[in-house]
Amino acid sequence: MPLSLNAALDDLRLSGIRRFSALAAQTPGCVSLTLGEPGEDTTPNVCAKVGEDLARGLTHYPPNNGFAWLREAICAWEAERGVRLAPENVIVTDGATEALFCAITSLLNPGDEVIIPTPAFLLYDSLVRLARGVPVALDTTASDFQLDPRALAQAVTPRTKAIVITSPNNPTGCVLDRRSMDAVAEAARTRDLYVICDDVYGELCYEPGYRRFSSLYPELADRTIVANSFSKPWAMTGWRLGWVGAGEKVAAAMAKVHQYAVSSVPAFLQHAAVEALATNTAPMRASYQSRRDVTVEALAHMGLRTVTPQGAFYAFPSIEALGFSSEEFCERAIREAGVALVPGSCFGGEGHVRLSYATDEKTLATGLERLAGFVGELR
């Protein structure tokens, strides 16, 4: 038998975000607005907990799903936001990436379909393919990135197993409205679908009255999976800490995947996670909202139509009127203007580019100035 590899990997693409970030790094003086990573450092109070735990020898194997006191703290934090999870059904994961890996791997059998409203983070499509499932893209660009109930209903087939929702969204920054959420709930209720909620930007929503799917429809708890992360609201991207929670049956399946994938997250990071949960995220959110306002105003002056982001730290302006593919636009922007963005094609949103305003104000201002000059020359 000839040597071969897992054929499911053949359809997977390496991250376009990382590729354009690398191009920026290789270009002297280039301003990168590519990565969805806070420019801030993790706060000292959170970092201090690691030193304390190392000093007292918390360096041995922790429980696979995380220490009970961390899982209880996660559930208390979620309950304050209207999401009810039981500590025994929560798994502390290696970031939201592993949380989503556990969820999708636990749910899918070969050929099962997963509806992914696009534009969307590439991870969902890749994980579904890796699990031998079939990703079904549901284009939302015509409705300003909201879900059309009729289009969603038409996308559901007898093979549909789940739908992934991200609100606030990456790459658009948009928050799903109640009509969109109701459409998802109706599909889950009447067609027996799982709803995988990627809630990593929930703490970075600028809109008053924001509610997550799991808090709006508690009656669907048996088919709702909540994935979250410490990375974005607490500037802890490099810590690789997150969690996933679900009903008892799904949680037990995800715990198996987690155990055999990573065993557990490091013991000496878990008190720091508790400290983070007790740390107010309002200053971070206010800072991003201020940068959002600067970005949206600048894009409007450039004549680039942008649906105003309601959360996260991305803008997703349309470049269709300029006559270039998103990839060509971004390559030329790096080469000719020294500013790096990410092509919308990386997210299933051709005709747009993603701009991350997670960086510091000075870098953002320089990047926007360079982008304005570049767009002006193209026109």
TIBA-740716 format. One line per 2 residues: number of its first residue (from 1); their letters; for each residue x, y, z of C-alpha. Coordinates in nm, 3 decimals, always signed. Example, Ala and Ser with C-alpha at 12.3 -4.5 7.8 and 13.67 -1.06 7.14 Angstrom:
<nodes>
1 = AS = +1.230/-0.450/+0.780; +1.367/-0.106/+0.714
</nodes>
This chain:
<nodes>
1 = MP = +0.000/+0.000/+0.000; +0.154/+0.338/-0.100
3 = LS = +0.221/+0.598/+0.165; -0.064/+0.850/+0.190
5 = LN = -0.208/+1.118/+0.417; -0.553/+1.204/+0.547
7 = AA = -0.746/+1.308/+0.236; -0.962/+1.545/+0.442
9 = LD = -0.659/+1.774/+0.459; -0.646/+1.813/+0.081
11 = DL = -0.927/+2.071/+0.081; -0.791/+2.277/+0.369
13 = RL = -0.624/+2.612/+0.303; -0.367/+2.775/+0.523
15 = SG = -0.483/+3.099/+0.682; -0.499/+3.390/+0.440
17 = IR = -0.494/+3.620/+0.742; -0.156/+3.487/+0.844
19 = RF = -0.031/+3.503/+0.486; -0.105/+3.873/+0.451
21 = SA = +0.026/+3.940/+0.800; +0.350/+3.771/+0.695
23 = LA = +0.364/+3.978/+0.375; +0.330/+4.290/+0.587
25 = AQ = +0.611/+4.175/+0.817; +0.836/+4.118/+0.516
27 = TP = +0.769/+4.468/+0.381; +0.985/+4.733/+0.554
29 = GC = +0.777/+5.004/+0.720; +0.443/+4.842/+0.639
31 = VS = +0.156/+4.915/+0.880; -0.037/+4.595/+0.949
33 = LT = -0.411/+4.612/+1.012; -0.450/+4.237/+0.958
35 = LG = -0.456/+4.040/+1.281; -0.751/+4.030/+1.517
37 = EP = -0.526/+4.078/+1.817; -0.557/+4.347/+2.083
39 = GE = -0.270/+4.594/+2.082; -0.288/+4.602/+2.463
41 = DT = -0.101/+4.362/+2.692; -0.269/+4.137/+2.947
43 = TP = -0.330/+4.335/+3.266; -0.075/+4.294/+3.549
45 = NV = -0.329/+4.155/+3.797; -0.398/+3.861/+3.567
47 = CA = -0.030/+3.798/+3.491; +0.057/+3.803/+3.862
49 = KV = -0.155/+3.496/+3.927; +0.075/+3.282/+3.712
51 = GE = +0.378/+3.373/+3.922; +0.188/+3.295/+4.238
53 = DL = +0.082/+2.953/+4.111; +0.432/+2.865/+3.989
55 = AR = +0.578/+2.971/+4.323; +0.346/+2.737/+4.510
57 = GL = +0.410/+2.444/+4.278; +0.086/+2.429/+4.080
59 = TH = +0.271/+2.249/+3.799; +0.110/+1.906/+3.803
61 = YP = -0.168/+1.757/+3.593; -0.498/+1.936/+3.647
63 = PN = -0.837/+1.769/+3.586; -0.893/+1.718/+3.214
65 = NG = -1.184/+1.961/+3.193; -1.023/+2.223/+3.419
67 = FA = -1.027/+2.278/+3.793; -1.377/+2.282/+3.942
69 = WL = -1.328/+2.633/+4.080; -1.251/+2.771/+3.733
71 = RE = -1.550/+2.598/+3.575; -1.771/+2.734/+3.853
73 = AI = -1.633/+3.084/+3.793; -1.707/+3.051/+3.421
75 = CA = -2.065/+2.945/+3.493; -2.116/+3.236/+3.735
77 = WE = -1.978/+3.480/+3.475; -2.207/+3.332/+3.208
79 = AE = -2.509/+3.344/+3.440; -2.458/+3.719/+3.487
81 = RG = -2.508/+3.745/+3.111; -2.818/+3.527/+3.102
83 = VR = -2.647/+3.205/+2.992; -2.706/+2.904/+3.214
85 = LA = -2.439/+2.634/+3.213; -2.363/+2.361/+3.465
87 = PE = -1.998/+2.338/+3.578; -1.990/+1.967/+3.502
89 = NV = -2.084/+2.048/+3.141; -1.809/+2.307/+3.087
91 = IV = -1.465/+2.224/+2.945; -1.170/+2.461/+2.972
93 = TD = -1.004/+2.452/+2.632; -0.696/+2.564/+2.443
95 = GA = -0.869/+2.878/+2.319; -1.193/+2.902/+2.126
97 = TE = -1.027/+2.720/+1.836; -1.009/+2.399/+2.035
99 = AL = -1.357/+2.464/+2.176; -1.497/+2.475/+1.823
101 = FC = -1.288/+2.173/+1.722; -1.438/+1.974/+2.010
103 = AI = -1.789/+2.084/+1.921; -1.773/+2.012/+1.549
105 = TS = -1.584/+1.685/+1.589; -1.835/+1.565/+1.848
107 = LL = -2.140/+1.642/+1.636; -2.056/+1.540/+1.282
109 = NP = -2.070/+1.213/+1.097; -1.934/+1.193/+0.741
111 = GD = -2.161/+1.380/+0.503; -2.338/+1.586/+0.768
113 = EV = -2.393/+1.948/+0.661; -2.321/+2.259/+0.863
115 = II = -2.467/+2.595/+0.761; -2.214/+2.878/+0.790
117 = PT = -2.345/+3.231/+0.733; -2.081/+3.414/+0.532
119 = PA = -1.870/+3.621/+0.544; -1.724/+3.409/+0.823
121 = FL = -1.400/+3.314/+0.990; -1.228/+3.045/+0.779
123 = LY = -1.192/+2.814/+1.080; -1.552/+2.692/+1.066
125 = DS = -1.531/+2.570/+0.708; -1.196/+2.400/+0.772
127 = LV = -1.308/+2.221/+1.088; -1.622/+2.091/+0.919
129 = RL = -1.415/+1.952/+0.632; -1.165/+1.798/+0.872
131 = AR = -1.454/+1.618/+1.043; -1.565/+1.484/+0.700
133 = GV = -1.867/+1.709/+0.702; -1.999/+1.942/+0.431
135 = PV = -1.986/+2.320/+0.490; -2.284/+2.504/+0.340
137 = AL = -2.217/+2.876/+0.292; -2.515/+3.106/+0.341
139 = DT = -2.434/+3.443/+0.184; -2.555/+3.740/+0.391
141 = TA = -2.399/+4.027/+0.196; -2.726/+4.125/+0.026
143 = SD = -2.894/+4.182/+0.365; -2.616/+4.384/+0.531
145 = FQ = -2.487/+4.065/+0.695; -2.815/+3.973/+0.861
147 = LD = -2.983/+3.635/+0.809; -3.275/+3.615/+0.571
149 = PR = -3.523/+3.365/+0.725; -3.633/+3.233/+0.386
151 = AL = -3.276/+3.183/+0.265; -3.187/+3.002/+0.587
153 = AQ = -3.491/+2.774/+0.560; -3.396/+2.691/+0.200
155 = AV = -3.040/+2.605/+0.304; -3.158/+2.336/+0.546
157 = TP = -3.167/+1.983/+0.402; -3.221/+1.638/+0.555
159 = RT = -2.840/+1.623/+0.599; -2.814/+1.949/+0.794
161 = KA = -2.675/+1.889/+1.144; -2.586/+2.236/+1.273
163 = IV = -2.555/+2.607/+1.207; -2.267/+2.825/+1.328
165 = IT = -2.340/+3.180/+1.439; -2.092/+3.451/+1.541
167 = SP = -2.233/+3.772/+1.683; -2.055/+4.013/+1.689
169 = NN = -1.910/+3.879/+1.370; -1.562/+3.831/+1.234
171 = PT = -1.495/+3.983/+0.977; -1.791/+4.226/+0.958
173 = GC = -1.829/+4.340/+1.319; -2.206/+4.308/+1.277
175 = VL = -2.443/+4.188/+1.548; -2.730/+3.960/+1.445
177 = DR = -3.066/+4.128/+1.497; -3.367/+3.961/+1.660
179 = RS = -3.515/+3.860/+1.323; -3.194/+3.675/+1.238
181 = MD = -3.178/+3.510/+1.579; -3.542/+3.405/+1.560
183 = AV = -3.478/+3.245/+1.222; -3.194/+3.038/+1.368
185 = AE = -3.405/+2.939/+1.668; -3.694/+2.836/+1.444
187 = AA = -3.468/+2.620/+1.229; -3.311/+2.457/+1.535
189 = RT = -3.650/+2.394/+1.692; -3.838/+2.259/+1.390
191 = RD = -3.556/+2.082/+1.205; -3.365/+1.945/+1.505
193 = LY = -3.042/+2.132/+1.444; -2.757/+2.214/+1.677
195 = VI = -2.657/+2.579/+1.711; -2.286/+2.638/+1.762
197 = CD = -2.238/+2.986/+1.911; -1.895/+3.138/+1.872
199 = DV = -1.929/+3.407/+2.140; -1.568/+3.526/+2.153
201 = YG = -1.660/+3.889/+2.076; -1.964/+3.906/+2.304
203 = EL = -1.787/+4.128/+2.559; -1.691/+4.367/+2.280
205 = CY = -2.040/+4.463/+2.166; -2.111/+4.837/+2.158
207 = EP = -2.490/+4.811/+2.131; -2.709/+4.849/+2.443
209 = GY = -2.936/+4.557/+2.518; -2.712/+4.303/+2.344
211 = RR = -2.824/+3.944/+2.405; -2.654/+3.623/+2.305
213 = FS = -2.845/+3.339/+2.138; -2.821/+3.107/+2.437
215 = SL = -2.971/+3.372/+2.669; -3.259/+3.443/+2.430
217 = YP = -3.366/+3.080/+2.380; -3.298/+2.881/+2.699
219 = EL = -3.553/+2.622/+2.584; -3.299/+2.519/+2.316
221 = AD = -3.024/+2.445/+2.569; -3.014/+2.078/+2.466
223 = RT = -2.900/+2.177/+2.116; -2.697/+2.492/+2.187
225 = IV = -2.318/+2.485/+2.222; -2.139/+2.790/+2.360
227 = AN = -1.773/+2.851/+2.271; -1.587/+3.141/+2.427
229 = SF = -1.235/+3.268/+2.484; -1.022/+3.485/+2.709
231 = SK = -0.826/+3.607/+2.407; -1.010/+3.917/+2.287
233 = PW = -1.175/+4.106/+2.578; -0.886/+4.048/+2.818
235 = AM = -0.600/+4.073/+2.564; -0.491/+3.714/+2.631
237 = TG = -0.443/+3.579/+2.278; -0.111/+3.412/+2.358
239 = WR = -0.246/+3.237/+2.665; -0.459/+3.004/+2.453
241 = LG = -0.744/+2.978/+2.701; -1.113/+2.935/+2.632
243 = WV = -1.410/+2.724/+2.722; -1.700/+2.534/+2.572
245 = GA = -2.029/+2.443/+2.734; -2.335/+2.245/+2.630
247 = GE = -2.601/+2.006/+2.755; -2.493/+1.690/+2.935
249 = KV = -2.490/+1.457/+2.632; -2.295/+1.689/+2.404
251 = AA = -2.059/+1.797/+2.681; -1.969/+1.435/+2.757
253 = AM = -1.883/+1.377/+2.391; -1.675/+1.696/+2.372
255 = AK = -1.487/+1.598/+2.688; -1.366/+1.284/+2.508
257 = VH = -1.237/+1.484/+2.211; -1.069/+1.732/+2.444
259 = QY = -0.904/+1.459/+2.651; -0.748/+1.292/+2.351
261 = AV = -0.658/+1.616/+2.172; -0.484/+1.817/+2.445
263 = SS = -0.557/+1.640/+2.777; -0.591/+1.971/+2.964
265 = VP = -0.483/+2.334/+2.970; -0.184/+2.422/+3.194
267 = AF = -0.259/+2.411/+3.565; -0.077/+2.736/+3.648
269 = LQ = -0.288/+2.944/+3.408; -0.623/+2.865/+3.564
271 = HA = -0.621/+3.103/+3.861; -0.525/+3.375/+3.613
273 = AV = -0.837/+3.284/+3.415; -1.051/+3.332/+3.728
275 = EA = -0.885/+3.670/+3.782; -0.961/+3.769/+3.424
277 = LA = -1.329/+3.686/+3.466; -1.338/+3.927/+3.760
279 = TN = -1.166/+4.203/+3.559; -1.390/+4.469/+3.404
281 = TA = -1.384/+4.468/+3.023; -1.566/+4.802/+2.986
283 = PM = -1.246/+5.008/+2.933; -1.134/+4.776/+2.654
285 = RA = -1.477/+4.794/+2.492; -1.485/+5.173/+2.511
287 = SY = -1.140/+5.196/+2.356; -1.242/+4.979/+2.063
289 = QS = -1.562/+5.174/+2.012; -1.360/+5.494/+1.989
291 = RR = -1.130/+5.335/+1.730; -1.438/+5.203/+1.547
293 = DV = -1.575/+5.556/+1.514; -1.245/+5.687/+1.378
295 = TV = -1.227/+5.399/+1.130; -1.583/+5.428/+1.001
297 = EA = -1.548/+5.802/+0.953; -1.221/+5.758/+0.762
299 = LA = -1.369/+5.488/+0.537; -1.670/+5.711/+0.462
301 = HM = -1.434/+5.990/+0.352; -1.267/+5.739/+0.120
303 = GL = -1.604/+5.657/-0.035; -1.589/+5.293/+0.075
305 = RT = -1.933/+5.167/+0.175; -1.912/+5.005/+0.518
307 = VT = -2.184/+4.852/+0.731; -2.110/+5.008/+1.069
309 = PQ = -1.958/+4.747/+1.304; -2.157/+4.700/+1.623
311 = GA = -1.890/+4.499/+1.800; -1.556/+4.317/+1.777
313 = FY = -1.275/+4.524/+1.621; -1.312/+4.484/+1.247
315 = AF = -1.450/+4.689/+0.960; -1.542/+4.522/+0.631
317 = PS = -1.564/+4.792/+0.363; -1.671/+4.719/+0.008
319 = IE = -1.410/+4.774/-0.265; -1.627/+4.653/-0.553
321 = AL = -1.645/+4.998/-0.711; -1.266/+5.005/-0.748
323 = GF = -1.265/+4.716/-0.995; -1.009/+4.491/-0.828
325 = SS = -1.036/+4.152/-0.661; -0.989/+4.172/-0.286
327 = EE = -0.662/+3.980/-0.308; -0.516/+4.209/-0.574
329 = FC = -0.628/+4.514/-0.378; -0.455/+4.391/-0.061
331 = ER = -0.136/+4.289/-0.240; -0.112/+4.630/-0.405
333 = AI = -0.193/+4.810/-0.080; +0.107/+4.645/+0.085
335 = RE = +0.338/+4.700/-0.209; +0.233/+5.051/-0.309
337 = AG = +0.102/+5.210/+0.012; +0.265/+5.018/+0.294
339 = VA = -0.061/+4.920/+0.461; -0.185/+4.563/+0.506
341 = LV = -0.546/+4.443/+0.514; -0.699/+4.099/+0.462
343 = PG = -0.888/+4.008/+0.142; -1.258/+3.944/+0.186
345 = SC = -1.215/+3.627/-0.019; -1.053/+3.472/+0.292
347 = FG = -1.394/+3.494/+0.460; -1.626/+3.416/+0.170
349 = GE = -1.684/+3.789/+0.117; -1.525/+3.879/-0.214
351 = GH = -1.558/+4.246/-0.300; -1.464/+4.348/+0.056
353 = VR = -1.152/+4.374/+0.269; -1.114/+4.329/+0.643
355 = LS = -0.948/+4.602/+0.845; -0.860/+4.532/+1.208
357 = YA = -0.864/+4.838/+1.434; -0.743/+4.641/+1.736
359 = TD = -0.406/+4.811/+1.711; -0.301/+5.129/+1.894
361 = EK = -0.442/+5.466/+1.789; -0.120/+5.596/+1.633
363 = TL = -0.073/+5.288/+1.416; -0.439/+5.296/+1.318
365 = AT = -0.420/+5.662/+1.218; -0.112/+5.600/+1.004
367 = GL = -0.271/+5.297/+0.839; -0.593/+5.481/+0.760
369 = ER = -0.399/+5.775/+0.615; -0.202/+5.543/+0.387
371 = LA = -0.519/+5.358/+0.285; -0.690/+5.687/+0.197
373 = GF = -0.401/+5.785/-0.025; -0.400/+5.447/-0.195
375 = VG = -0.776/+5.450/-0.261; -0.751/+5.805/-0.392
377 = EL = -0.485/+5.703/-0.644; -0.692/+5.404/-0.757
379 = R = -0.990/+5.629/-0.825
</nodes>
